[in-house]
Amino acid sequence: MKSKQKQKTLVGVYLPPSYIEGLDRLVEEKLYPHRNEAIRLAIRDLLKYHKLTENEESDFCDSCGKGRIVDVIEYNGNPLGVCWRCWDELATFQKKIQKKK
């Protein structure tokens, strides 16, 4: 039996050009590694807001969903529980953003 964290379903959606442009800008500014991650985190936050997520997911990394949470950092103004791999990647993104300022 596969673990719950590895099960993912591909969902296709039609988005207006302005949404795509906005997603691309977030990726270009290194706020997210790719469009997929920005969309996934937006949906996760929406479900958390409406209290529709399962509690067991909270033990796993909010970014990749695979590793166990080792730290909670502020990312884009929100708390983000991350595993070691994602923590390192996000720290690198934040350093790049600070260099641009």
Z-matrix of the N, CA and C atoms (Angstrom, degrees):
N
C 1 1.456
C 2 1.533 1 109.84
N 3 1.308 2 116.99 1 131.83
C 4 1.458 3 121.41 2 -179.54
C 5 1.518 4 110.17 3 -75.09
N 6 1.339 5 114.71 4 148.52
C 7 1.467 6 117.27 5 176.46
C 8 1.517 7 109.41 6 -71.38
N 9 1.303 8 115.76 7 154.24
C 10 1.458 9 122.18 8 -177.41
C 11 1.527 10 112.38 9 -61.14
N 12 1.338 11 116.62 10 -34.15
C 13 1.460 12 120.73 11 -176.38
C 14 1.521 13 112.84 12 -69.55
N 15 1.333 14 118.39 13 -25.13
C 16 1.456 15 120.58 14 -177.58
C 17 1.526 16 112.40 15 -88.43
N 18 1.311 17 117.97 16 -13.83
C 19 1.448 18 120.91 17 -179.85
C 20 1.525 19 109.29 18 -79.91
N 21 1.314 20 115.38 19 119.12
C 22 1.465 21 120.37 20 177.67
C 23 1.508 22 108.43 21 -134.88
N 24 1.314 23 115.93 22 150.73
C 25 1.448 24 121.97 23 179.72
C 26 1.523 25 108.85 24 -122.55
N 27 1.310 26 115.77 25 132.37
C 28 1.450 27 120.90 26 177.06
C 29 1.523 28 109.01 27 -75.98
N 30 1.328 29 115.96 28 128.51
C 31 1.464 30 121.70 29 179.24
C 32 1.526 31 107.41 30 -125.73
N 33 1.315 32 116.74 31 121.93
C 34 1.459 33 121.01 32 178.03
C 35 1.516 34 110.30 33 -97.00
N 36 1.318 35 116.77 34 134.64
C 37 1.462 36 121.13 35 177.78
C 38 1.520 37 109.44 36 -134.01
N 39 1.302 38 115.68 37 150.42
C 40 1.450 39 121.22 38 173.38
C 41 1.523 40 107.61 39 -93.65
N 42 1.325 41 116.50 40 127.88
C 43 1.461 42 121.48 41 -179.84
C 44 1.515 43 109.58 42 -122.20
N 45 1.331 44 117.03 43 144.78
C 46 1.462 45 119.58 44 176.96
C 47 1.536 46 110.08 45 -66.76
N 48 1.321 47 116.73 46 154.00
C 49 1.458 48 120.65 47 -179.47
C 50 1.534 49 113.93 48 -53.01
N 51 1.327 50 117.66 49 -35.40
C 52 1.463 51 119.76 50 -179.21
C 53 1.530 52 111.55 51 -64.65
N 54 1.333 53 117.61 52 -33.64
C 55 1.472 54 120.43 53 177.13
C 56 1.527 55 110.12 54 -68.10
N 57 1.327 56 116.31 55 -43.59
C 58 1.471 57 120.84 56 179.47
C 59 1.525 58 110.00 57 -62.35
N 60 1.328 59 116.37 58 -44.10
C 61 1.471 60 120.35 59 178.28
C 62 1.529 61 110.55 60 -60.77
N 63 1.325 62 116.46 61 -42.28
C 64 1.458 63 120.28 62 178.59
C 65 1.518 64 112.00 63 -64.25
N 66 1.334 65 116.98 64 -43.54
C 67 1.465 66 120.84 65 177.15
C 68 1.525 67 110.92 66 -61.46
N 69 1.330 68 116.39 67 -44.35
C 70 1.470 69 120.28 68 179.53
C 71 1.528 70 111.01 69 -61.91
N 72 1.312 71 116.22 70 -37.38
C 73 1.474 72 119.17 71 178.84
C 74 1.530 73 110.93 72 -66.27
N 75 1.328 74 117.34 73 -41.37
C 76 1.470 75 120.96 74 176.92
C 77 1.528 76 110.85 75 -59.30
N 78 1.331 77 116.30 76 -40.25
C 79 1.466 78 120.77 77 179.01
C 80 1.533 79 110.31 78 -70.38
N 81 1.335 80 117.49 79 -44.57
C 82 1.471 81 121.17 80 178.77
C 83 1.521 82 111.74 81 -60.09
N 84 1.327 83 116.80 82 -35.81
C 85 1.464 84 120.93 83 179.80
C 86 1.528 85 111.97 84 -83.81
N 87 1.342 86 115.66 85 6.34
C 88 1.472 87 122.69 86 176.25
C 89 1.528 88 113.39 87 62.90
N 90 1.326 89 117.02 88 27.52
C 91 1.460 90 120.15 89 175.39
C 92 1.526 91 110.27 90 -80.86
N 93 1.316 92 116.24 91 -25.81
C 94 1.460 93 122.90 92 175.88
C 95 1.523 94 107.21 93 -139.42
N 96 1.343 95 116.98 94 149.58
C 97 1.459 96 118.86 95 -178.50
C 98 1.529 97 113.52 96 -70.42
N 99 1.334 98 117.53 97 -28.67
C 100 1.458 99 122.02 98 179.37
C 101 1.531 100 109.98 99 -163.55
N 102 1.320 101 116.40 100 166.95
C 103 1.473 102 121.57 101 -178.54
C 104 1.524 103 111.73 102 -55.03
N 105 1.317 104 115.30 103 -45.08
C 106 1.457 105 121.07 104 -176.42
C 107 1.526 106 111.74 105 -54.30
N 108 1.328 107 116.63 106 -44.09
C 109 1.467 108 120.80 107 -178.46
C 110 1.527 109 110.86 108 -66.55
N 111 1.327 110 117.29 109 -41.31
C 112 1.466 111 120.56 110 179.00
C 113 1.532 112 110.68 111 -61.71
N 114 1.317 113 116.84 112 -42.89
C 115 1.459 114 121.10 113 -179.94
C 116 1.527 115 110.36 114 -67.63
N 117 1.346 116 117.17 115 -44.72
C 118 1.456 117 121.19 116 -178.88
C 119 1.525 118 111.46 117 -60.56
N 120 1.343 119 116.46 118 -43.62
C 121 1.463 120 120.19 119 179.77
C 122 1.526 121 111.73 120 -68.26
N 123 1.327 122 117.41 121 -34.89
C 124 1.469 123 120.21 122 177.49
C 125 1.531 124 110.44 123 -64.55
N 126 1.330 125 116.54 124 -41.71
C 127 1.465 126 120.49 125 178.54
C 128 1.528 127 110.15 126 -67.63
N 129 1.339 128 116.82 127 -42.15
C 130 1.468 129 120.44 128 178.27
C 131 1.525 130 110.66 129 -58.29
N 132 1.346 131 116.67 130 -45.90
C 133 1.464 132 120.54 131 -179.48
C 134 1.530 133 111.68 132 -64.68
N 135 1.328 134 116.99 133 -37.85
C 136 1.462 135 120.85 134 177.31
C 137 1.525 136 110.65 135 -62.70
N 138 1.322 137 116.72 136 -44.67
C 139 1.462 138 120.59 137 179.13
C 140 1.526 139 111.61 138 -67.03
N 141 1.320 140 117.38 139 -38.16
C 142 1.466 141 120.10 140 176.68
C 143 1.526 142 110.13 141 -64.26
N 144 1.325 143 117.18 142 -42.07
C 145 1.459 144 122.00 143 179.89
C 146 1.524 145 110.61 144 -58.20
N 147 1.314 146 116.29 145 -42.33
C 148 1.463 147 121.15 146 -179.04
C 149 1.531 148 112.35 147 -89.28
N 150 1.326 149 115.90 148 6.63
C 151 1.478 150 122.88 149 177.94
C 152 1.524 151 111.55 150 55.65
N 153 1.328 152 115.62 151 46.66
C 154 1.459 153 121.29 152 -179.26
C 155 1.529 154 112.95 153 -111.58
N 156 1.328 155 118.31 154 8.83
C 157 1.453 156 120.29 155 178.45
C 158 1.515 157 109.69 156 -97.55
N 159 1.321 158 114.92 157 157.74
C 160 1.463 159 120.60 158 179.31
C 161 1.520 160 108.90 159 -84.37
N 162 1.316 161 117.31 160 141.26
C 163 1.458 162 122.35 161 -178.06
C 164 1.511 163 113.39 162 -60.86
N 165 1.339 164 118.62 163 -33.75
C 166 1.452 165 120.32 164 -175.64
C 167 1.529 166 112.73 165 -64.20
N 168 1.316 167 117.97 166 -21.57
C 169 1.452 168 120.41 167 178.43
C 170 1.522 169 112.02 168 -68.46
N 171 1.321 170 117.82 169 -21.56
C 172 1.453 171 120.89 170 -174.34
C 173 1.523 172 113.02 171 -68.38
N 174 1.346 173 118.50 172 -16.31
C 175 1.457 174 120.91 173 177.95
C 176 1.520 175 112.45 174 -77.53
N 177 1.318 176 117.32 175 -15.47
C 178 1.450 177 121.42 176 -175.88
C 179 1.531 178 111.26 177 -104.08
N 180 1.293 179 114.65 178 155.09
C 181 1.465 180 123.08 179 -177.85
C 182 1.528 181 110.97 180 -51.32
N 183 1.329 182 116.61 181 131.19
C 184 1.464 183 121.37 182 178.47
C 185 1.525 184 111.80 183 -70.98
N 186 1.322 185 117.19 184 -20.76
C 187 1.453 186 120.74 185 -176.94
C 188 1.527 187 112.17 186 -86.59
N 189 1.342 188 117.65 187 -53.36
C 190 1.469 189 120.07 188 -176.48
C 191 1.528 190 113.19 189 -104.21
N 192 1.344 191 117.35 190 -20.71
C 193 1.453 192 120.92 191 -179.78
C 194 1.514 193 114.89 192 76.78
N 195 1.335 194 117.42 193 4.49
C 196 1.468 195 120.69 194 -175.21
C 197 1.521 196 112.27 195 -107.44
N 198 1.326 197 117.03 196 -55.22
C 199 1.456 198 121.20 197 -175.75
C 200 1.516 199 112.63 198 -77.07
N 201 1.318 200 114.78 199 160.20
C 202 1.469 201 120.49 200 176.35
C 203 1.524 202 109.55 201 -78.08
N 204 1.313 203 117.03 202 143.72
C 205 1.462 204 121.89 203 -179.96
C 206 1.524 205 109.89 204 -64.60
N 207 1.345 206 115.42 205 128.38
C 208 1.462 207 120.94 206 176.35
C 209 1.525 208 111.49 207 -115.28
N 210 1.336 209 116.41 208 -15.51
C 211 1.454 210 119.89 209 -178.96
C 212 1.523 211 108.80 210 -158.66
N 213 1.310 212 116.26 211 153.93
C 214 1.459 213 121.82 212 173.80
C 215 1.511 214 106.43 213 -117.49
N 216 1.326 215 115.70 214 121.71
C 217 1.462 216 120.77 215 -178.66
C 218 1.519 217 109.03 216 -120.48
N 219 1.324 218 115.51 217 163.89
C 220 1.455 219 119.67 218 173.91
C 221 1.512 220 107.19 219 -91.11
N 222 1.319 221 116.33 220 124.93
C 223 1.459 222 122.04 221 -178.99
C 224 1.514 223 108.05 222 -134.92
N 225 1.314 224 116.60 223 117.83
C 226 1.469 225 122.42 224 -176.94
C 227 1.529 226 111.48 225 56.19
N 228 1.342 227 115.57 226 36.18
C 229 1.453 228 121.04 227 176.89
C 230 1.520 229 114.94 228 81.24
N 231 1.337 230 116.99 229 4.49
C 232 1.467 231 120.85 230 -178.82
C 233 1.526 232 110.41 231 -123.32
N 234 1.339 233 117.91 232 148.74
C 235 1.462 234 119.55 233 174.97
C 236 1.527 235 109.62 234 -70.89
N 237 1.323 236 116.00 235 136.49
C 238 1.452 237 121.22 236 -177.78
C 239 1.521 238 108.69 237 -133.77
N 240 1.333 239 117.32 238 116.61
C 241 1.459 240 121.61 239 176.60
C 242 1.512 241 108.92 240 -82.82
N 243 1.338 242 117.27 241 121.91
C 244 1.463 243 120.53 242 -173.45
C 245 1.530 244 112.32 243 -127.06
N 246 1.338 245 114.92 244 152.37
C 247 1.459 246 121.95 245 173.18
C 248 1.539 247 107.68 246 -85.93
N 249 1.337 248 116.79 247 174.98
C 250 1.465 249 119.78 248 -177.46
C 251 1.520 250 112.34 249 -59.61
N 252 1.335 251 117.29 250 -43.94
C 253 1.475 252 120.63 251 -177.44
C 254 1.523 253 111.25 252 -61.83
N 255 1.322 254 116.49 253 -47.45
C 256 1.465 255 120.32 254 -179.04
C 257 1.519 256 111.83 255 -71.00
N 258 1.340 257 116.68 256 -33.91
C 259 1.465 258 119.93 257 177.28
C 260 1.523 259 109.57 258 -58.76
N 261 1.317 260 116.54 259 -44.64
C 262 1.463 261 121.40 260 179.70
C 263 1.528 262 111.04 261 -64.22
N 264 1.341 263 117.15 262 -43.38
C 265 1.465 264 121.04 263 179.15
C 266 1.526 265 111.30 264 -63.85
N 267 1.320 266 117.33 265 -44.10
C 268 1.464 267 120.62 266 -179.26
C 269 1.524 268 111.59 267 -67.45
N 270 1.316 269 116.80 268 -36.47
C 271 1.465 270 120.16 269 176.74
C 272 1.522 271 109.73 270 -62.66
N 273 1.318 272 116.97 271 -39.24
C 274 1.467 273 121.36 272 177.57
C 275 1.524 274 110.35 273 -64.45
N 276 1.356 275 117.70 274 -43.76
C 277 1.464 276 121.20 275 178.00
C 278 1.525 277 110.70 276 -60.94
N 279 1.326 278 117.33 277 -43.96
C 280 1.465 279 120.64 278 -178.57
C 281 1.527 280 111.11 279 -64.37
N 282 1.329 281 118.10 280 -36.52
C 283 1.467 282 121.22 281 177.54
C 284 1.532 283 110.11 282 -64.93
N 285 1.333 284 116.75 283 -40.95
C 286 1.459 285 120.25 284 178.54
C 287 1.519 286 111.62 285 -63.78
N 288 1.333 287 116.22 286 -39.83
C 289 1.470 288 120.88 287 179.13
C 290 1.519 289 110.40 288 -64.64
N 291 1.333 290 117.38 289 -43.50
C 292 1.467 291 121.70 290 -179.51
C 293 1.536 292 110.76 291 -64.02
N 294 1.318 293 118.22 292 -34.86
C 295 1.459 294 121.83 293 178.74
C 296 1.532 295 111.23 294 -65.88
N 297 1.346 296 116.15 295 -33.33
C 298 1.467 297 120.81 296 -179.63
C 299 1.514 298 112.54 297 -70.38
N 300 1.358 299 117.13 298 -26.07
C 301 1.463 300 121.24 299 -175.78
C 302 1.490 301 112.80 300 -77.69
